[in-house]
Amino acid sequence: MATSKDMLKERLGRYRQIKISVVGRKSGRRISIPVWFVVEGEKLYLLPVQGSDTQWFKNVRKNPSIGIDARGVEAEFRAAPVTGAKAVKSVIEKFREKYGAGDVKKYYSGFDVAVLVRLE
């Protein structure tokens, strides 16, 4: 039987946007945000729009629990900040390939961090 994680992976292949939910570091409440993403095998990459100044990124640093929602199929994972310049650059390249360099430049203003979510 397909698990919600299998169903989620299948949907990630079809959509350009997902919702993530993180726990607010001050409020303690779940906050849901629509984001772009890139999937490679068991790895899902996220690029915070304002880099390390992005609120949801700061929340993930404090509490690595992250919910991924692809149009109603949800699963819970752990997020790991990616901070090495080379690793972040490789994530930015993946985003440019998927969404186009122009749109990445238009919507993203911080390029100092990324986030890795293992879909296992």
N, C-alpha and C positions, 0 to 999 in steps of 0.2 A: 504493500500500500504506500502511496506517495505521502511523504510527510509535508508539513507546511514549509519546511526548508527547501524540499525538492520543488514544490509548486512555486515558491518564491523565486528560485533560481531560473525556472522556466520563464516566468514573467519578466524577470530582469533582462532577459534577452530581447524582449519585445518593446519595452518602454524607454522613453528618454528621460523620464523624471520619476522620482520616488519621494515618499515622505519619510523623514527620519524623526524619531522621538527621543528626546534626551531629558534628563532630570535637571531642573533648574538648580544651580548651585546655591542660590539664595532662597528661592521660593520652595524648593523641594518638590515642586509640581512638574508633571510631564508636559513638555513643550513639543509641539509638532511643527516641522518645517519642511517645505518642499525643496528638494535639491536635485542637482544633476549628479551623475555617478558614472563610473566605468567599472565593468566586471571583467576579470581575467581568471578563468578557472574558479578556484575557491576564494579568490580575493576580490573584494569590492573596495574601490577607492573613492574617497570624497575629497573635494577641494573646498575649504571654507572660503566664502566669497571675499571677506576682508582679511584673509589669512588668520594669524594668531589673534587679531582683534575681534574676530567673529564670536558672537555670544555663545552659539551652540558649541563651538570648539572649546571655549573656556569651561563650559559645563561638562563636556566629555573628559577634559583633563581631570576634573574633580571626581566625576563618576563615569567610568568607562562603559556603563551599560547603555546600549543603543537599540532602539526598535527600528526595524526596516519594514516599510509598508508599501507593497507594490499593488495598488488598486485593490485593497481589501485582503490580500494575503500578507500576514504579518509574522515576523519572527524576531526573537530577541538575540542580540549578539554582544560581543565586547569590542570596543573600538580602541585602536592603538594609534597615538599621534605619530606622524612621520615628520621628523624635523631635520634630518640630514639634507644638505643642499642638493646633493646628487639624486637622492631618492625622491625629493619633492619635485625636482625638475623632470624626472621620468613620469611622474603622475600628471604634471602639467602637459607634457607631450601627449599622453594618452587622451586627456580632455580635448586637446586641440584636434587630434585625429577624429574623435567622435563628434564633437560639436562645431568644429571649425575655429581656426585661430581668431577670426574677427569677433565671433560671439564671446569667446573666452576673454578676449581683451576688453570687450564692451561690458561684461557683467562682473568680472573679477578684478579686484584691486589689490589683493594681498597674495603674494606668492611665496611666503616663507614657511608654510606648513601644509601638510595634507593629513588624511586620516585613512587608516587601513582597517577594514572589517573582514575577519576571516569567516567565510560562510559555512564552516563545518558544524 
